[in-house]
C-alpha cells in the first residue's frame, strides 16, 4: 500500500515516508514488484469514475473537465504557490536589514541574531511549502493524465473517423494510428507536465513580479519605474514569440503524427517489408517525414532561443536601467544595503522574467495539445454510441425483422475502410496501404434482407461487391446508416470474425476466451471444432503459448481458426463471420464447415461471408448475393441456383479461390511456434546501476563529439564568470561609497577579483559628493559585463540548438536503421507498442528534454556547484576559517543523501519508462481490432485494462517525483544551514557591508 496515507504529519512534511524505498533502492536495483500500489484516491479507476460523476454535461470543454477532475489538488497548489511567493520576498528585506545593522557602529548584537533566526526560519518554512506545492502539482498531474488517456481511449472505441479533403484528395488524418499514438505518448504527457511544472506559475509569476516591483519601489523609489518601463516594453515581445511558437507547435505535431503513422504502418506490415526487401523505400519515406519534422523543429528552436534571449536581456537591462536612474538621474549614492537588496529583489524578479517566456512557450505548446485532444474528442461517433457512455446498445429498428435490414443504405465513415472494402472484398481491417484511384466513398444501397434466426446464412458476391460492408453495417461497428432501418438484437454481444483475423498479444487460450470464464468442456469442444488440436499438440506450451503482436508468428490459417474459435466459444447468439475459410486449405475448410459451422454453431444465427460457394451453399438455409453494393438475389440455395442474377458468382469462384489460396500460402510462410515454450514476448529490458559513460558519449558524439563538449562547457564557464564578476563589481563599488581605497584593498579574495575588473573607488557616502564621471564609469563597466553575458548566452544557445538538432536527427536515423535491420525474430518477441514508445515519447524526449537537462546540469555545476559555492566558501573561510569545519559534515551529509537518491531515482525513471510501453501496446492493439472489440462488447474490460496500465506507469512516476521531493527538502535544509553558518560569520565577524551583501546574496541562492 501507498505509505504516505498512513504517515504522520511530520513524515509527510519532510517526506520521511519515502525513506524506506530510498534505502531499498540504494541496496539493490529496484524492480516493479518493489513499488507500492497507488492509494485508492490516486488510482486511475477512482479518478476516472469521479470524473464522469462530475461530468454532468457531455458538451463541456475538455479543459474544464480536466480541471474539474483535479480541483482539490489544483486549489491546494495555487494556495501553496501564493504562500511560497510571499515568503520568497522576505529574504531581500532581511538582507537589507542585516546590511544596515552591519553598517551601524552602535548595533545591538541581539538584533543581529534575531534577524538571522527569522531569515533561516522563513527559508525553512518556504522549503516545506515548496515541497508540498510540487508534490500536489505532481498528484494533480496524475489525475489529469489518467482522465486524458481514458477519454482518448474511450473515444477510440466509439469514434467514427471522418473523411477530409486536402488538395483535392481524400485523407483520413483524424483516424490515423500515428495521431492517436501521438495524442497519448506526447500530448497527454505534455498536458501532465504542464500541470506539474508550470500551471501554478499562473499566479506565481505575476504575483512575484508585482511584489518584487513594490519592494524595489520601497528601496530605490521612483527608479523602480524605469525598470518597470523596460518590462512593459519587452515582455509583450516575449508573448508574441510565444504565440509564434504555439503556431509552429501545431505544425510540428502534425509532422510528428505523419512520421509515427509511417512507422506504425511499417511495423504493422513488417513481414511483407522483410519478404519484399522494402526497407530502403521505408527508410526513405520515414526519413522524409523526419526531415519535414526537423525543419519545423528547427524553427521552433530558433524562436525558443529568441525567447530565452528576451528573458536574459530583459533582466539585465532592468537592473542596468534601475541602477542608472537611481544614481545618475536621481543623484543617489548606491550603498551596500540598497545595492544588494536590489540585487536580491532583481534576482527574484529576473527569475520570474526568465520563467515567463518559457511559461508562455509551454502554455502555447500545451494549448496545441489541448486543442488537438479536444478536436479528437469532438469527432463524430458511431450511431450506436452517440447517446451513450456505458448504456446498453439500442437497436436502430423497432418492430422490424429480428436480424436484417429494411430499405437501408450505408456509407463508410473512413476512407481507409472504404478502400479496404473495395480492395479486399469489403475488408474493414484498416488496410492502410498506398492510396489508389478507387472511389472515395462506397455505399450499400437499398438493402432489404431478413436473415433467419438460428440458421446458417451465406453472403456471396464478387470482390468489391460489399459483402464485408454488409457485415459491418449489420453489426453497427463501422458504417453509418444514411436511410432505412437496421436491426440486430442487443440483449447479448455479437461475435464477429474479421476478414483479417485480429489476434491479441496474449496466450492462445486468452485469445479464444477473450475475457469469458473458462469452461473446460466447452473449450475442448471449441478447439476440436476449429481444427486446432494438432496445432496445439505441436507447441511446447500448448494453448498457453504466447502469441506475438498481431499474431506475427502464426500462419494465416492459424490466425483465422483462433479468431473463429473466439467467436464459437462465446455465448453470443449471433455470429458474423467475414470469410474465415479463405485463409485455410480445402480439407481444413471442409472440416470447419462440418464440425464448426454445422456442428458447434448449430442452432445459432450465423451469417457467413465466403467465396467457397460450391462448398458452403448446399448446406446453408439462406443466401444473399451482392453486386456493386446492392442485393441482386436472395433466398434458399435452390432459389439462388435458379436465379440468373447469381450466375456471375459461380463463374467468379475459381479465380477468387485461387487468389485466396495464394494469400493463404504466402501467410503460411510465417514462423512456426515450435520450441518457443509458453513465453514468446520478451520482457522489456531495464538497465541497472550507473548509466554507462558510453550512453552519454553516444549522445555527445551525435551532437558533435569533443568539439561540442569543449564549446558547450567553455560558454558555461565564461557565462558564470561574467555573472560572478557582475556581483563582485557591485560589491567593489558599494564598499567604495563608505570606505577608502586602502580599506577595500584589505578585503582579500574579492579584492583580487575586483582588481581584475578594474580598481575604482567611487563616492564618499553622500549623494552630493558622488562623482558623476566615476558613476558613469561604474555603470559603463556594469553594462559591458551585462552585454557580454547576453553575447555569451546567445552563442551558447545557438550552438546548443545546432547540436541537439544534429543529435536528434542522427539518433533517429540510427534507431530506424537498427529496427529495420533486426531479424524477424525481434518483431515476434517485441510488441509494436514498445517500438512505438521508442519512436514517439523517447524520441520526443531526446529532441526536447535531454539537451535542456544537460543545460540545467551544466548550469548547476558551473553556477552553483562550481563558481558560486567555491567562491562563497573561500570568501567566508578567508574571514573565518572555522567555517570550513562546519562545511565538512554538511558536505558529507549532502554526498550520502545524493548518492542514495541517485541510485533510487535512476531505477524509478527506468521503471517509469518501461511501464509506458504496455500502455501504447494496448492502444495500437485495440486500434487494429476495434471492430471486433465493439462487436463483442468488450469495451469495459479493455478500459479496465488501460486503467491498470496507467496505474503501473503512475506508481513509478509518482514515486520518482516523491523521491525528488525527499531529496529537495533535505538539500533545502542543508542550504538553510549554510545560510545560517554564513549568517553566524556575518553577525559575529567584522565583514564590510558590501562583503556582507555579497556573502548573503550567494548564500541565499
N, C-alpha and C positions, 0 to 999 in steps of 0.2 A: 504493500500500500504506500501511497504518497506520504512521506514523512512530515511534510510541512503541516498537514492538517492536525496532527497530534502534538506539534511542537509548542513550547512555551512562548510567551511574548518576547522574551529576551532572545531566544533561539531564532525566532522569526526576524527580529530586528537585525541581528548580526549573522543570519543565515548559518547558524551552527548546525541546523538540521541537515545541511549538505556535507558536513564533515565526514560522515560515515562513507559516503560514496567517493569523496576526495581521497580518503585514506585507502579505500579499496582499489581505486584507480592507480594510486602510487605503488601498490604492492603487486598488482598483476594487470595485464591487459583486460579491459572491460569487454564483456560480451553482452548481447541483447538480453540474456537471461538475468544479468546483474541489475538491470534497470528496474526501477519501481514503476508500477502501474499508475497512470494518472488518477487523480481524485475523480470522483463521480461528477463533480461540477465542471471539471475541465475535459471530460470525455466528449468525443465528437457526437455520440448519440444523444447525450443530455443537452449539449449546446444546440444541436440542430432541432431537437424536439421542442426546446424552449423557444427557439427562433420561429418555428412555424406556429406555435401558440400565439406569439406576439404579432405575427404577420397576418393581421386581420384582413388586409386588402391586397389582393394579388397584383394590383396595378401600382402599388407604391414603389418608389425608386429603389434600385439595388443598394445604393449608398445608404439611404435611410434605413433599410432593413438590416444592413451590416452593423451600423452604429447602434440600432435598437437592440440588436442581439448581444451587445457587449457594453451596454450603457453604464453598468455599475463600475466596471474597471476603467472605462474612459473617464467617468466623473472623478474617481479617485486619482487617476493620472493627472488630470488638469489641476486638481486641488494641490497635489504634491508639487506640480510644476510651478505654481504661483508661490508656494512657500519656499521652494528652492531658490527661485529668482530673487525674492526679497532678501533671503539670508545671504545670498552671494554679494549683495550690495553693502552688507555690514562690514566686510573686510576692509575696503578702502577707507572707511571712516575711523575704524580702529587704528589703521595705519597712520592716518592723518593726525589722530590724537596722540599716538605714541611718538611720532616725529616731533610734534610740538612740545610734548613732555620732555623729550631728549634735549630740545633747544632751550628749555627753560633752566637757567642756572640754579633756581630756587625750587626745583621739582621735589615732590614728595615721593619717596620710594614705593610706599604702599599703593599709590595711584598707578604706578607703572605695572606692578604685579596684578592689580585688579583688571587693568586694560588687557594685559596678556591673557589672563584667565578667561575673560569674556570673549576675546578673539578665538582662542582654542575651542571654547565651548560652542561658539557659533559654527566653526568649521566642522566639529564633530556632529552636531545636530544636522547640519546640511548634508553631510556624508550619509547619515542614516536616511534622511528624506529622499536623497537622490537614489539610494539603493532601492527603496520601496517604489519610487516613481518608475524606474526602469523595469523592476520586477512586474509591476502591474501592467506596464506597457506591453511586456512580452506575453503576459497572461491574456490581455485583451487581444493581442495579435493571433493567439491560438484560436480564439473564438471566431475571429474574422476569417481566418483561413479555412477553418472547418466548415463554416457556412458557405464560403465561396466555392470550395471544392464540391460540397454536397449539391449546391444549386447547379453548378455546371454539369455534374454527373447526372443528376435527375433530368436536367434539360436534354442531355444527350439521349436519354431513354425516351423522351417524349417528343422531341422536336421533329419537324418535317423540314428538311433542307430546301430552301427556295432557290429557284433558278434566277440568275442575274445575268445581265448583259454588259459586256465590256468590249469596246472596239468592234462591236457587231457580232461577237462570238459569245455563246452561252458558256458560263462558267459556274462553278459550284464552290466558290471560295468559302462561304459561310459554313459549308458542310465538310470542309476538308479536315482530314485527320490531323494534319500539321497544325491547323489553327487551334483545334481543341486541345491537343497536347501542349501547345504553347500557352494557352489560357491557364492550364493547370500548373505547368512547370515554371513559367516565368511570370505571367500576370498575377496569379494568385499569390505567388511568393513575394512579388513586388508590393502588393497591397499589404501583405502581412508585415513586411519590413518597414514600410512607411508608417504603419500604425505603431510599430515597436520603437522606431528611431526618430521619427520626425513629427508625428501628429501633435505631440504636446508642445512643439515649437510654435504652434499657432498662437498660444498665449505667451510662451517663454520669450520669444524674440521681441515682439513689440513692447511687452512689459519691461524687459531688460533694457531696451533702448530708451524708453521713457524715464525709468528710474536712473539710469546712467546719466542721461542729459540733466535731470534735476540735480543729481549730485555734482556734475560739472558746473552747473549754474551756481550752486551753493559755494563752490570753491573758487571759480575764476570769474563769476559774474557774467556780464554780457558777452564775454569772449566765447562762451559756450554756444551762443547763437551763430557764430561764424562756422563752428564745426557742424552745427545743425544744418546750415545752408548747404554745406558740401554733401551731407547725407541726402537732403531733399533733392539735390541736383542729380546725384549719381545713382541712387537706389532705383529710380524708375528705369534707368538704363539696364540694370540687372534684371528687373521684371520683364523688360522687353526681350532680353536674351533668353530668359527662362521660357517665355512664350514660344520663341523660335525653337528651342529645344523640345518643347512639348509637341509642336507640329512635326518636327523631324522624327520624334519618337514614334508617332503614329505610322509614318512610312517605314521606319526601321522594323517595327513589329510585323508589318505586312511582309517585309523581306524575310524576316525570321520564319514566319509561317510558311512561306514558299520553300525555304530551304529544308525545314523539318518535314514538310509534306513530301518533298522529293526523296528525302532519306527514308521516311516511312514506306513510301512506295517501293523503294529498292529493297528494303528489308522484308516486306510482305511477299515479294516475288523473288527472294534471294536464290531459290533453287534454279529458276529459269535464268536468272542473271549468270549463275555459275555455268549452267549447261551450255548456254549460247555465247559465253565469253563476252558479255555485255559490260564488263567492268569499266573499260575505257569510256564508253558512252555515258555511264552514270557518273563517273568521276568528272567528266566534262560538264555534265548537266548540273551536278551539285556544286562544283567549283564556280560555275557561272552564277548560280544563286547566291553562293557565299560572297562572290565579288560584288554583286549588287548590294548585299547586306553591308559589306565592309565600306563601300562608297558612302552610304548614308551614315554609317557608324563613325566614319572619319569626320564628316561634317558636324555630327553631334559632339564629338570630342573637341573639335576646334572651338565650338561655342561654349563648352564646359571650361576650356582654358580662358576664354574671354570672361566668363562668369567669375572665375577664381581671381583673375587679374583685377576685375572691378572691385571685388571684395578686398583684396590686398591693397590696392591703390586707394580705395575709399578710407580704410582705417589709417593708413599712413598720412594721407592728405588731411584728414580730420585732425590728427594730432599736430601736424605742422601748422595748419591754419589756426588752431586754438592757441598754441604757444605764441605764434606770431602776433595775433590780435592782442593777447594778454600783455605781451612785453612791448612790442613796437608801437601798436596802435593806442593801447590804453596806458602805456608807460609804467607798468608794474614790474617789480623785481620778482624773478622766479625763484622762490626759496625752496628748500627741500620738501617741506610738508606739502606745499602746493604742487610741486612738480611730480612727486612720487604718488601722491593721491590721485592726481590727474592720470598718471601712467596706469595706476591700478584700475581707475574708472574706465579709462580708454581701453584697457585690456579686456574688460567685461563688454564694453560697447563694441570693440573690434571683433570679439568672438561672435556677438550677435550679427554684426555686419558681415563677417566672413561666412557665418552659417546661413544667412538669409538667401544668398544666391543659390547655394546648394539646396536649401529647403524649397525654394521656388522651383528649381530644376527638378527635384524629386516630386514636388507637387504636380507639375505638368506631366512628368513621366507616369505617376500613379493615376493621374486623371485619364491618360490614354488607356491604361489597363482597365480602369473602372468603366470607361466608355465602351471598350471592346467587350468586356464581360456583360455590360448592360445590353448592348446590341445583340449579343448572342442569346441572352435570356429572354429578349423580346421577340425572337424569331417565332414564326407561327408553329403551332403544334399540330400533331395529327388530330383528326376529328375526335377520336376516341379519348384523347387526353385533354381537350381544350377546356372542359369544365370540371376536371377532376384532378386531385392530387393522389390520394390513395383510395379513392372511392371505387366501387366495382364498375366494370366496364358496362356501358349502356349500348344496347343494340340500336342501329340506325333504322330499323324496320319493325314496325309494330303490326301484328296481325297478318304478316306475310308468311312465306314458306319457312320451314324450320331452318334449312340451310340453303342459301342461294341468293338470287338477285331478282329484282323486278325492274325492268326498263332502266337499268343502271349504267351510267357512264363514269369512267375514271380517268384520271391523268396522274402522272408522276409529280412528286414534289421536287425530286432531284434529277438533274440532268444525267448524272452518272448512272443512276438506276435505270433511266430510260435507255441509255446506251447499252447497259448491261442486258436489258430485255431484248434489244434488237440484235446485239452481237452474240449473245449466248442463250438465245431461246428464252427470253424473259427472265433471265437470272437477275436477282436483285442483290447479289453478293458484294456489291460495291466494286465492281471491276473497273478500276480507275486507270486504264491503260491510255495510250496516246489517243488524242481526240481524232475522230474521223469526220467524214462529211455526212454522217447519218442525220436524220431529222432531229431537231432539238427537243421535240416532245412526242410521246407515244400515248395514244388514247385507247381505252377499251370503250366500245360504243354499244349502247342499247342491249346490254346483257340481260337476258330473261331466262334464268335457269333455276330449277329446283332439284337439289341433289337428294336422293333417297337416304333416309336415316337408317343406320345400322347396316349399310351395304357398301360394297366397293364400287367406286365410280372412277372412270378414266377420262382424263382431259388430253386430247390429241391435237396435232396441228404441225404445220411446217415450222422450221426455225424462224423465230421472229414474229410468230403469229399472235403471241400474247398469252401463252399457257402459264408461264410463271407469274405474269402480271395478274392473271385471274386468281391465282392462289393468294397473292399478296393483297389483292383487292378484297377478297373474302375475309382474310384474317384481320384487315384493317391496320396492318403494321407498316405500310409503306405508301400506298396510293391514296389519292384524295377523291372522294365521291363528289362529282360535279352535278349529277342529276340522278333521279331514281332512288331505289332503296337497296340496301344490302343487309343481310341478316345472318348472324352467327350466334347461337346461344352462348351466354356469358356466365352461366352458373359455375362452369368449370373452365380451367385454362384449355387452350387448344395446343395440341402437339404439332410441331412444324419441323420439317426436314428441308433445309435449303439445298438448292442445286449444287452449290459449292459448300460441302459439308463444313459446319462450324465446329471446331474442336478446341476445348479449353486446355490450358497448360496445367493439367492435373492428371491423376491416375485414370486408367481406362474405366474402372468402376465408378469413380466420381463423375466422369463424363456421361456414363449411362444413367446413373441415379439422378444427377442434376438437381440435387437438393432434396430428393424424395427419400423416404425411410427405406432402409434396406430390408427386403423380404427375400430370403434365400431361395425359396421355391420359385417365386415369380422371376427372380433374377436369373436363375438357371434356365428356366423355360425361355426367357427372352434371348439369352446369348446363344442358345441352341437354335432358336427360330431364325436368328440373324446370322447364322453360319460363322460364329466367332470362336467356337470351341477349339478348332485346330490352331487358329492364330494364337489363342491364349496358352495352349499347351506348349508352344514353341518358345514362349517367353519365360525367362528365369523367374520373374516376379508375377507371372500370370496377369490377372486383371488389376493387380496393384502396381503394375509397371507404369511409370510416369511418362506422359506424352509431352513432347516439346511444343513450343509456340505454334499455333495453327496446325498442329499435327504434322510438323515438318518432317518427322521421322516415320510417318505412316504412308502406305500406298494410298492411291485414290480410292480403291475398293475398301480398304480397311476403314478409312475415314467415313465413307458412305454407310458402311454397315454399323459402325459405332453410333453414328448420328441416327440411323434408323432404329437401333436398339434403344436409344434415349427416348424416342417417341413411343416405341412399343411398350417400354417399361412404365411409362407414365400412365396414369389412370384417366387421361383425357379421353372423353367420349368421341371427340372429333380429331382426326389426324389429316394434316395437309402435307402431302409428300411430293416434293418437287424433283422428279426424275432421279430417285436414288439408284435405279437399276442401270443407269448409263455408265457408271464407273466400275462395274463388275463384269466378269466374263459371262458367256451364255449359260454354262452349267450353274454358276452361282446365282444368276438372275432367276433361273427356273426354281432353284432351291428356295430363294427368298419369296418368290411368288406363292409357292405351295405351303411352305412352313410358316411364313410370317404374315403375308398379306391375306392369305386364305385360311391360315391356321390361328396364330396367336392374336391376330387382329379381327378375327371373325366376330360378327355382331357389333362391331364398332363402325362409325361413319368414317370411311377412308376415301379421300379424294386424291387420286394419284395422277401425276403428270408423267408421261412416258412416251418414248419413241418406239419402244418394243411392242408395237401394236399387235402383231401376229401372236406374240406370246401372251399378252395380257387380255386383249379384247374378248376372247371367248369366255373368260372367267369372270367378267365384271357384270354388274347388274344394270349399270347406266353409263353412257359415254357422251362426251361433248367434243365436237370438232370445231376448232377456231381457225380463223383466217383473217389476217390484217386487223386484228383487234375486235372482230365480230364473231358471233356464233353462227356457223354455217350449217351445222347439223347437230342434233341431239336425240337421244332415245336409247333403246335397248341395243345390244350388239346386232341382232337381226335387222333392226331398223337402220342402223348405221351401214351395214353391208349393202343394203338395198338402196341407200341414198346416193345419188350420183354426185352430190356435192362433196362426199367424203372420199371419192376415188383418189384424189390427189395425195391423201395421207398415206395410202398403201404404196403408191409409187415412190414417195419420198423416203420410206422406211429404210431401204438398203443403204442409201447414201448417209442418212443420219446415223444409222447403226455403225457404219464404217467409221464415221467421224468420232463417235463415242468410244469405239474400241481403240482408236488411235490415241485419244485423250487418256483412256484408262491405262494403255500400255506405257505411255510417257510417264504418267504419275506413279506407276508401279515400280519405276526405277528408284523410287525413294528408299532411303536407307532402312533396312530391317531392324527390328528391335532385339534380335537375338543377342544374348550375352550382356545386355545393358544392366541387368538387375532391376530392382524396383525403382531405383533413383536414377533419373536421367538428367534433370536440370541441376547444374552445379549451384551451390550457394555462392552468393556474390562475395568475392574475396575482400577482406578488410586488412589493411596494413596494420602492423603492431610496432610499438616502440617509437623511437625518434624518427622523424622524417629524414630519409636519406639525403645527403648533400647532392646526390645525382638528380633528385627530383627538382631541387632548386636550380641546379645548373641547367637542367633541360629547359626550364622557362627562361633563365637568363641568356642561355645560348640562342634560343629562338628570338629573344628580344635584341640581341646584338653582341652577346658574349662579353669579353673583358672590356671592350670599348664602352658598352652600355654601363657596366658596373662602375668604371672609372668616372665617367661623366656624371652618372647618377649620384654617386657619393660625393664627388667634388662640389657639385652645386649645392648639396645639403650642407656641407661643411662651410662653404662660402656664405650661404644664406644665413646660417645661425651665427657666424662670425659677425656679420653686419648687424644682426639683431642684438647681439651682446654689446657690440661697440656703441649702438644707439643708446642703450640704457647707461653704459659707463660714461658716455659723453654728457648725458643729462646729469648724472651724479657729479661729474667733474665741474660742470658749470654751476650747479646749485650750491655746492660746497664753496665755490668762489664768491658767492654772494655774502657770506659771513666770515670767510677765513682769508688769510693771506696766503700767498703762493708757497712759502716755506712750510706752512702747516699742511697744505694739500700734499706737498711732496712727501710728507711723512706717512701718508696713508698706507702705502705698501703695494700689494699686487694690483689694486685698482689704479694706483698712480702709474704703474708701468703701462697698463693698457691704455690709460688716458693719454700718456705721453705719446703712444703710437698714433693716437688720433690727433695730436697737436696740443701744446700746452698754452692754455689761455685762461687767465683769471679775470672774471667779469664782475664788476659792481662792488659796492661796499655795504650792501644791505639795505639801502634806501632807494626808493623809486627815483628820487631827484638826482641821485648820483650815478645812475645806470648809464654807462657809455653806449650810446646807440650804435656806434660802429662795432663795438665788441659784441653787442647783442646780435647785430646783423651777421657778424662772422659766425657766431654760435649757430644761429638759425640756418645759415648757408651750409655749414658742415652737417647739421642735423638733417636738412633737406636732401643733401647729397647722399647721405647714408640711406635715407628712405628711398631715394630714386634708385640707388644701387640694389636695394632689396627687390624692388619691382623688376628691374632688369634681370637679376639672377633668377627670380621666381618665374618670369616669362620664359627664359631659356630652359629652366628645369622642366616646366610643364610641357613646353613644346617638344622637348626631347622625349619626355615620357609618353606623349601621345604617339609619336612616331614609333617608339619601341614597343608599346603594348599592342598597337595595331599589327605591327610586324609579327610579334609573338603569337597573337591570336590567330592570324591568318596561317602561319606556319604550322601551329599545333593542330588546327582543324584539318589541314590538308594531310598531315601525318596520321591523324586519327582515321580519316576517311580511307586512306590507302591501307592502313593496318586492318581495318574492318573488312574491306573488300578482298584483301589478301588472305584472310583467315580461311581455314578449311571448312567444309560443310559441317563437320562435327561441332565446330564452335557455335554455329547457329542452332544446332539441335539441343545444345545444353545451356544456351544463353537466351533468356526471354527478350523479346523485342523491346519491352518497356525499359529494361536495363540499358540497352544500347541507346534508346532514345533519350534516356536520362543523361548519358554522356554528351549527346549532340544538342541537347536543349539546355537544361539547367546548368550542367557543368561547363558547357561552352560559354554560356552567358556569364558565369562566374569568372572564367578566365578572361573574357572580354572586358568585364566591367569591375569586378571586385578585386581580383588578385593584385593588379597594379596599384590600386589605392591602399590595399593592405600593406604592400611593400613600401609605399609612400609614407603611410602612417607609422610603420615600424622604423623606417629611417629617420623620420621626423622625431619620434620619441627618443631614439638612441642618440641622435646628434644634439637635439634641443634640450631634452630633459636628462636622458641617461648619460650624455657626454658633457656638453658645454656647460649647461646651467648647474647641474649637480656638482661637477668638478669645480666650477668657479665659486659657488657659494661655500663648498666645503673648505677650499683653500682660503677663501676670503675670511670666513669665520675662524678657521683654525689659526690664521695669522694673528688674529686678535686674541683668541682664547684657545690654546692648544688642547685643553681638556675636552673641547667639542668632539675631537676625534674619538676619544674614549666612549662618548655617548653614541657616536655613529656606528661603531663597530658591531655592537649587539643588534642594533636596528637593521644593519645591512645583512647580518646573518639570518635574522628572523625573516626578512624580506626574501632572501635567497631560498630558504626552506619552504616558505609559503608558495613562492613562484614555481619551484621545482615540482611540488606535488600537484599544483594546479595544471601545469603544462602537460604532465603525464596523463591526467584525467581528461582534460579538455580535448586533447588530440583524439583520444578514443571516442569520446562523445561526439565529436564532429564527424569522425569516420562512420560511426553508427547512424548518425542523422543522415548522412549522405547515402549510405547503403539502404536505409529504410525508405528512401523515396522511390526506388526502382519498382517495388511491388505495386505501389500506387499507380505509377504510369503504366505498368503492365496490365493492370485491370482495366484501365481506360482504353488502351489500344485493343485489348481482347474484346471488350464489350462493343466497341465500335465495329469490329469485324463481324460480330454476330448479333447486332442489335435487333434484327427482325426475329430471330429465334428467341431471344430474351423476352421480347414483347409478347410473342405468341404464347409462350409457356407461362407468362405472368410471373416471371422470376425477378421483377424489378426490386421488390422489397428485400429479398435475400441478398442481391448483389449490392444494394445500397448499404445494407448492414456490413457487408464485406469491406466496402470503401471506408466506412466509419472505423472499422478495426484497423485498417491500414493507415488511416490518418492518425489514430492514437499511437500506433507503433512509431510513426515518424515524430509525432509531437512529444512523446515522452523523452526521446533522445534530445530533441531540440530544446525543450524546456529545462531539462537537467543541464544541458550545455550552458545556457544563459544563466541559470541559477548558480552554477559553478563560477561563472564570470562575476556575479554579484558577491559571492563568497570571497573571491579574490579582492574585488574593488573595495569592499567595506574594510577589509584588513589593511590594504595599502593606503586607503584614506586615513585610517587610524595612525598608521606609521607616518604619513605625511603630516598629520596634526602634531605628532610627537616631534618631528623635525622642526616644524614651526615653533613649537614650544621651546625646543632646545635653542633655536636661533633667537627667540624672544628673550630667553634667560640671559643669553650673551649680551643682547641689546640693553636689557634693563639693568643687569649687574655690571656691565662693562662701561667703556668710555668711547663708544663709536661716535663719529660725527653724525649730524642729522642726515647728510647726504648718503653716507655709508649705511646708516640705519635703514633709510628708504630702500637702497639697493638690495640689502640683505633680505629685508622682509618681503619686498616685491617678488624676488626669486623664490623665497621660502614658500610664499603663498601659491606660487604656480606649481 
